[in-house]
Amino acid sequence: MKVDEALIKRVAENARLSLSEEEIKEFMPQLKEILENFSKLDEADTRDAKPSFQPVEIKNAVREDKTGKCLSQEDALKNAVHKKDGYFKGPRAV
């Protein structure tokens, strides 16, 4: 791909950037190098490669549920300042 001033201006316009002439000249060799490096990917033999949508295997990070001893309603409410009829009392929502 030919990297010239027109390409840099078009990319900058698409990205809604206003570049000075100095910046355009600075970015031309950088963009050319980037595109050359990406063109090396075209040389890779991928005929037998299967598509991979996740580069890293996804594992479930959630622990297994185990039943255990729970607090009684009385124990849960014993330190609560605001309680009513055996429940925590919170601010009115409506």
C-alpha positions in Angstrom: 0.0 0.0 0.0 1.3 3.4 -0.9 1.6 5.7 2.0 1.5 9.3 1.0 0.2 12.7 2.3 -3.2 12.1 0.8 -3.6 8.9 2.8 -2.5 10.5 6.0 -5.0 13.3 5.5 -7.8 10.9 4.7 -7.1 8.8 7.8 -6.9 12.0 9.9 -10.2 13.2 8.5 -11.9 9.9 9.3 -10.5 10.1 12.8 -11.6 13.8 13.0 -8.1 15.0 13.7 -6.6 18.2 12.4 -2.9 17.6 11.6 -0.3 20.1 10.8 2.0 19.6 7.8 4.8 18.8 10.3 2.7 16.1 11.9 1.7 14.6 8.5 5.4 14.3 7.6 6.2 12.8 11.0 3.4 10.2 10.7 4.1 9.1 7.1 7.1 6.8 7.9 5.3 5.5 11.0 2.2 4.5 9.2 4.3 3.0 6.4 6.2 0.9 9.0 2.9 -0.2 10.6 1.4 -1.3 7.3 4.5 -3.2 6.3 4.5 -5.1 9.6 0.8 -6.0 9.1 1.5 -7.1 5.5 3.8 -9.8 7.0 0.7 -11.4 8.5 -0.5 -12.1 4.9 2.5 -14.4 4.5 1.5 -16.7 7.3 0.1 -20.1 6.3 -3.3 -20.3 7.9 -4.9 -23.0 5.7 -5.1 -25.6 8.5 -5.8 -23.2 11.3 -9.1 -23.3 13.0 -10.8 -20.0 13.8 -10.3 -18.9 17.4 -12.7 -16.4 18.9 -11.2 -16.5 22.3 -7.4 -16.6 22.5 -7.5 -17.7 26.1 -9.7 -20.5 27.4 -12.6 -19.1 29.5 -13.1 -20.8 32.8 -15.8 -20.4 35.3 -14.4 -18.4 38.3 -17.4 -19.0 40.5 -17.0 -21.3 43.4 -19.2 -24.3 43.9 -22.3 -23.6 46.1 -22.1 -25.3 49.5 -24.7 -25.2 52.1 -23.6 -24.1 55.5 -24.8 -22.7 58.8 -26.9 -19.5 58.4 -27.7 -16.8 60.8 -31.1 -16.9 62.4 -33.4 -13.9 61.9 -32.8 -12.9 65.5 -29.0 -13.0 65.1 -29.1 -11.1 61.8 -31.2 -8.3 63.3 -29.6 -8.0 66.8 -27.2 -5.2 65.9 -29.6 -3.4 63.5 -30.7 0.0 64.7 -33.6 0.3 62.2 -35.8 -2.9 62.2 -39.5 -3.5 62.1 -41.6 -6.7 62.3 -38.6 -8.9 62.0 -37.0 -7.2 59.0 -34.4 -4.4 58.3 -36.1 -1.1 57.9 -34.7 1.2 55.2 -35.6 4.6 53.8 -38.8 5.0 51.9 -38.1 4.4 48.1 -41.2 5.9 46.7 
